[in-house]
Amino acid sequence: MPFYHTLGKIPHKRHTVFKKPDGSLYYEQLFGTIGFDGMYTNMYHEQRPTQVKEIKGSYEVKPKVAAEKNIQSYRFKGFQVKPDPDYLKSRKVVLTNSDVDIALAAPQKSTTDYFYKNSDSDELLFIHKGSGKLRTHLGNLDFKYGDYLLIPRGTIYKLDFDDEVNRLFIVESRRPIYTPKRYRNHFGQLLEHSPFCERDLRRPYELETNDEKGDFLIKIKKQGKMFDMVYASHPFDVVGYDGYNYPYAFSIHDFEPITGRIHQPPPVHQTFETDAFVVCSFCPRLYDYHPESIPAPYSHSNIDSDEVLYYVDGDFMSRNDIEAGHISLHPAGIPHGPHPGAVERSIGQTKTEELAVMVDTFKPLMVTEDAMEIADGDYYKSWLDH
């Protein structure tokens, strides 16, 4: 969504002379989306941001698909993804289609040897375990357990972790990620009935301005390949910017659930949207308060979308044998609902402490080889009576 933000030094007018103390010019760059029709930011650099020194090569990072056409429900045990010292190598795509990659990562060390830029996708990082600092050319953000980090495509960034135990749930979107439009008025301001407001969105608070020349490696993801490019000046050399296109953070703990007398449908938990999928946050909340309500969700058919649920913490009332870090995939084409006994257990309960992230995609998801390594192949049978 975000709203207008400015950080650092900027001139009075766009596209005008902006001089350094020595009389030379700062270099302006427009950082925009959807051609010239989407959100944008105007940045001002110490050095020209166009100085590519060398293209060292590329390598394939497109996920390998194990099940291209799938109707089977799966459970994936996410914490079985092995930690890796390198941030990019630690990222394992488990589900994919032409609009989105859904990945898990367990990086052990901060990004030190390179900068990273995803040219194709907005990235939504959910911090399940760990804390640290997101460092970008548009400023820095602190992060901790429960934070969403929304990093617009084209953002150059690094991640600094406080320790070696980190778990991330990552959504890479080929479409821009916004806050739901039904939460906003025609001015763009979040409405009173929105489950969060502007003061919950944390914007970059500090710029790292490096006026430095040399050899700076940026790993750039584009069209399923990673390109190693060497720039002649430090990527973090912005002295100031203003606009709407920048990374921001939002804590799942600041989402205020909408409840009712009877069970509310998943859209009340919606947190982000694109025209290809939605992201919802299931947070601790009071249950339905009709005297005959059934708090457990009713069985429903995924007719138009695949449903992915990433379990974060708490009591997952509608599921049996689910733990933190598990992912369930319920594909379009078949109904799903509470596990046997869940409906009966829920009656009379007054609240839930569950914490989960849901991604519903409008195109079918393909299951990757990395996902099959952590898959419970019998999960689809778990609704049978025993």
C-alpha positions in Angstrom: 0.0 0.0 0.0 2.4 2.1 1.5 1.9 5.8 2.0 4.2 8.7 1.2 7.6 8.5 2.9 10.8 10.5 2.7 14.2 9.8 4.2 17.5 11.7 3.9 18.2 14.7 1.7 16.1 15.6 -1.4 15.8 18.8 -3.5 12.8 21.1 -3.5 11.6 19.9 -6.9 12.0 16.6 -8.9 14.3 16.5 -11.9 16.1 19.7 -10.9 19.8 20.5 -10.0 20.8 19.0 -6.7 24.4 19.7 -5.8 26.8 18.1 -3.4 28.8 20.3 -1.0 31.7 20.3 -3.5 29.4 21.6 -6.3 29.1 18.4 -8.3 25.7 16.8 -8.8 23.8 14.0 -7.0 22.4 11.5 -9.5 18.6 11.1 -9.6 17.0 7.7 -10.2 13.3 6.9 -10.6 12.5 3.6 -8.9 9.0 2.7 -10.3 6.6 -0.1 -11.0 4.1 -1.0 -13.7 5.8 1.2 -16.2 5.1 4.8 -15.1 1.6 3.8 -13.7 2.5 2.2 -10.4 4.1 3.2 -7.1 7.4 4.9 -7.4 10.2 6.6 -5.5 12.7 9.2 -6.6 16.2 8.5 -5.2 19.4 10.6 -5.2 22.8 8.8 -5.4 26.4 9.8 -4.7 27.5 7.9 -7.8 25.7 7.0 -11.1 23.6 3.9 -10.4 24.3 2.5 -13.9 27.9 1.5 -13.6 28.1 -2.3 -14.4 31.7 -3.3 -14.4 31.5 -7.0 -15.1 28.9 -9.8 -15.7 30.7 -12.8 -14.1 28.2 -15.5 -15.1 24.9 -17.0 -14.2 23.3 -20.2 -12.8 19.9 -21.8 -12.8 17.7 -21.3 -9.7 14.3 -22.2 -11.2 12.7 -24.8 -8.9 12.6 -28.4 -10.1 9.0 -29.7 -10.3 8.1 -33.2 -9.0 4.3 -33.0 -9.5 3.2 -30.6 -12.2 -0.5 -31.5 -12.1 -1.6 -32.3 -8.6 -4.9 -33.0 -6.8 -3.3 -34.6 -3.6 -3.4 -32.9 -0.3 0.0 -32.7 1.3 1.6 -31.9 4.6 5.3 -30.7 4.5 7.4 -30.7 7.6 9.1 -27.3 7.1 11.6 -27.5 9.9 13.2 -30.5 8.2 14.7 -28.1 5.6 18.4 -28.1 6.5 20.1 -24.9 7.7 22.7 -23.4 5.3 25.2 -20.6 6.1 24.3 -18.8 2.8 21.0 -16.9 2.7 20.3 -17.6 -1.0 21.4 -21.2 -0.9 19.2 -21.8 2.1 16.0 -20.8 0.2 14.1 -23.9 -0.9 11.0 -23.4 -3.1 8.4 -26.0 -2.1 5.4 -24.8 -4.2 5.4 -22.8 -7.4 3.3 -21.6 -10.4 3.8 -18.8 -13.0 2.6 -16.2 -10.4 4.3 -17.2 -7.2 7.1 -19.2 -5.5 6.5 -20.3 -1.9 9.8 -21.1 -0.2 11.3 -22.0 3.2 14.7 -20.9 4.4 17.0 -21.5 7.4 20.0 -19.2 6.9 22.7 -19.3 9.5 24.8 -16.3 8.7 24.3 -12.7 7.6 24.7 -11.7 4.0 28.3 -10.4 3.8 29.9 -11.3 0.5 27.2 -9.9 -1.9 24.1 -7.8 -2.3 20.9 -9.3 -3.6 18.2 -8.1 -5.9 15.1 -9.9 -7.2 14.2 -8.3 -10.5 11.1 -10.4 -11.2 9.3 -10.5 -7.9 8.1 -8.7 -4.8 9.3 -10.7 -1.8 7.3 -11.2 1.3 9.5 -12.6 4.1 7.8 -13.9 7.2 10.1 -14.2 10.2 9.3 -17.4 12.1 12.5 -17.7 14.0 15.3 -15.2 14.4 15.9 -11.4 14.5 18.1 -8.9 12.9 18.2 -6.1 10.4 17.1 -5.8 6.8 19.5 -3.5 5.1 18.5 -2.0 1.7 19.5 0.8 -0.6 16.3 2.6 0.6 17.1 2.3 4.3 17.1 -0.3 7.1 14.4 -2.1 9.1 14.8 -4.1 12.3 12.9 -7.5 12.3 12.0 -10.2 14.8 9.7 -13.1 15.3 6.3 -12.6 13.6 7.3 -9.8 11.2 6.4 -9.7 7.6 9.0 -7.9 5.5 7.6 -6.6 2.2 10.5 -6.0 -0.2 9.5 -4.6 -3.6 11.0 -6.0 -6.7 14.3 -4.3 -7.7 15.2 -3.5 -4.1 18.9 -4.2 -3.4 19.3 -5.7 0.1 21.2 -7.7 2.6 20.0 -9.5 5.8 21.9 -9.3 9.1 20.9 -12.0 11.6 21.5 -11.7 15.3 22.3 -15.5 15.6 22.4 -18.7 13.6 18.9 -20.0 14.4 16.6 -18.5 11.7 13.5 -19.8 9.9 11.8 -17.9 7.2 8.6 -18.5 5.2 9.0 -16.6 1.8 6.5 -15.7 -0.9 7.9 -14.4 -4.2 5.2 -12.7 -6.2 5.5 -11.8 -9.9 2.6 -9.4 -9.3 2.9 -6.4 -7.0 1.8 -7.1 -3.4 -0.6 -4.6 -1.8 -2.8 -4.2 1.3 -6.4 -5.3 0.4 -8.3 -2.5 -1.4 -11.4 -3.1 0.6 -9.5 -1.9 3.7 -8.8 1.5 2.0 -10.8 4.5 1.1 -10.6 6.3 -2.2 -7.7 8.4 -0.9 -5.7 5.2 0.0 -6.0 5.6 3.8 -6.8 2.5 5.7 -10.4 2.5 7.0 -11.6 2.2 10.5 -12.7 -1.4 10.1 -9.4 -2.5 8.7 -7.6 -5.0 11.0 -4.5 -2.8 11.0 -3.6 0.8 10.3 -0.8 2.9 9.0 0.9 3.3 12.4 1.4 -0.5 12.4 3.5 -0.4 9.2 7.1 0.2 10.0 9.1 2.2 7.4 12.8 2.4 6.8 14.4 4.5 9.5 18.0 4.9 8.5 20.1 5.2 5.3 23.5 3.7 4.8 25.1 6.2 2.5 28.5 4.9 1.1 30.3 7.1 -1.4 32.7 4.3 -2.4 34.1 2.9 -5.7 35.4 -0.6 -6.2 34.1 -4.1 -7.0 30.6 -4.8 -5.5 29.0 -8.1 -6.3 25.2 -8.0 -6.7 23.4 -11.3 -7.3 20.4 -10.5 -9.4 17.5 -13.0 -9.9 15.8 -12.8 -13.3 13.8 -15.3 -15.2 14.8 -18.3 -13.1 18.5 -17.5 -13.2 20.9 -15.8 -10.8 23.3 -13.4 -12.4 26.5 -12.3 -10.8 27.1 -8.7 -11.7 29.9 -6.5 -10.4 29.1 -2.8 -9.9 31.8 -0.1 -9.8 30.2 1.8 -6.9 28.6 0.8 -3.6 24.9 0.0 -4.1 24.0 1.7 -0.8 24.9 5.3 -1.9 21.5 6.9 -1.7 21.5 10.3 0.2 17.8 10.7 0.2 14.5 9.7 -1.5 10.8 10.2 -1.4 7.8 8.3 -2.7 5.6 5.3 -2.2 7.9 2.4 -3.4 10.0 1.1 -0.5 10.3 -1.9 1.8 8.3 -2.0 5.0 7.6 -4.3 7.9 4.3 -5.4 9.6 4.1 -7.7 12.6 1.5 -10.4 12.5 1.1 -9.6 16.2 -0.4 -6.2 15.2 -3.1 -7.8 13.2 -6.5 -7.3 15.0 -8.8 -10.3 14.2 -12.4 -9.7 13.1 -14.7 -12.0 15.0 -18.5 -12.6 15.0 -21.4 -14.6 16.6 -20.8 -17.4 14.1 -17.7 -18.6 12.2 -16.2 -15.9 10.0 -14.8 -16.9 6.5 -11.1 -16.7 5.7 -11.3 -13.3 3.9 -11.7 -11.5 7.3 -8.1 -12.6 8.0 -6.7 -11.2 4.7 -3.5 -9.2 5.1 -2.1 -8.8 1.6 -3.4 -9.2 -1.9 -2.3 -9.4 -5.5 -4.5 -10.2 -8.6 -3.1 -13.8 -8.5 -3.2 -14.8 -4.8 -4.0 -13.5 -1.3 -2.2 -13.8 2.1 -4.1 -14.1 5.3 -3.0 -14.0 9.0 -4.7 -16.3 11.5 -4.0 -14.8 14.9 -5.1 -15.5 18.6 -8.7 -14.4 18.9 -12.0 -15.0 20.7 -14.2 -17.7 19.2 -17.7 -17.2 17.9 -20.2 -16.3 20.6 -23.5 -17.5 19.3 -24.8 -19.9 22.0 -24.9 -22.8 19.4 -21.9 -21.8 17.3 -19.3 -24.3 16.0 -15.9 -22.6 16.2 -14.2 -25.1 13.9 -14.2 -24.1 10.3 -16.9 -25.8 8.1 -15.8 -28.1 5.3 -15.4 -26.2 2.1 -14.5 -26.9 -1.5 -11.4 -25.2 -3.1 -13.1 -24.7 -6.4 -11.0 -21.8 -7.7 -7.9 -21.8 -5.6 -5.2 -23.9 -4.0 -4.9 -23.3 -0.2 -1.5 -23.2 1.6 -1.3 -22.9 5.3 1.9 -22.3 7.2 1.6 -23.2 10.8 3.6 -20.8 13.1 2.6 -21.4 16.7 -0.2 -22.2 19.1 -3.1 -24.7 19.0 -4.2 -25.6 15.5 -7.7 -26.6 16.5 -8.9 -27.8 13.1 -6.0 -30.1 12.5 -4.7 -33.3 14.1 -1.0 -33.9 14.4 0.2 -30.5 13.2 3.3 -28.8 14.5 5.0 -25.4 14.1 6.7 -25.2 10.7 4.4 -27.6 9.0 2.8 -26.6 5.7 -0.5 -28.0 4.4 -1.5 -27.9 0.7 -5.2 -28.3 -0.1 -5.5 -28.2 -3.9 -8.5 -27.0 -5.9 -10.9 -29.7 -7.0 -11.6 -31.4 -3.7 -13.2 -30.3 -0.4 -11.3 -30.1 2.8 -12.2 -29.2 6.4 -11.5 -30.1 10.1 -9.9 -33.4 10.9 -12.0 -36.1 12.6 -13.0 -35.0 16.1 -12.0 -31.3 15.6 -15.6 -30.1 15.2 -16.7 -31.8 18.4 -13.6 -30.6 20.3 -14.3 -27.0 19.3 -17.8 -26.8 20.7 -17.8 -24.7 23.9 -14.3 -23.4 23.4 -14.0 -19.6 23.9 -10.7 -18.7 22.2 -7.8 -19.9 20.1 -4.1 -19.2 20.4 -3.3 -20.3 16.8 -0.8 -18.3 14.7 -0.6 -19.2 11.0 0.0 -17.6 7.5 -2.3 -18.7 4.6 -1.6 -18.2 0.9 -4.5 -18.9 -1.5 -3.5 -19.0 -5.2 -5.9 -18.7 -8.1 -3.7 -20.9 -10.4 -2.7 -24.5 -9.4 0.5 -24.9 -7.5 3.2 -27.4 -8.6 5.0 -29.4 -6.0 8.8 -29.3 -6.2 11.4 -31.9 -5.6 12.6 -30.0 -2.5 9.0 -30.3 -1.1 8.8 -34.0 -1.7 11.9 -34.5 0.5 9.9 -33.2 3.5 6.4 -34.4 2.5 4.0 -36.6 4.4 2.7 -38.7 1.6 -0.2 -40.1 3.7 -1.7 -36.7 4.7 -4.5 -36.9 2.2 -5.9 -39.9 4.1 -6.0 -38.1 7.4 -9.8 -37.3 7.1 -10.7 -41.1 7.2 -12.5 -42.4 10.2 -10.3 -44.9 12.1 
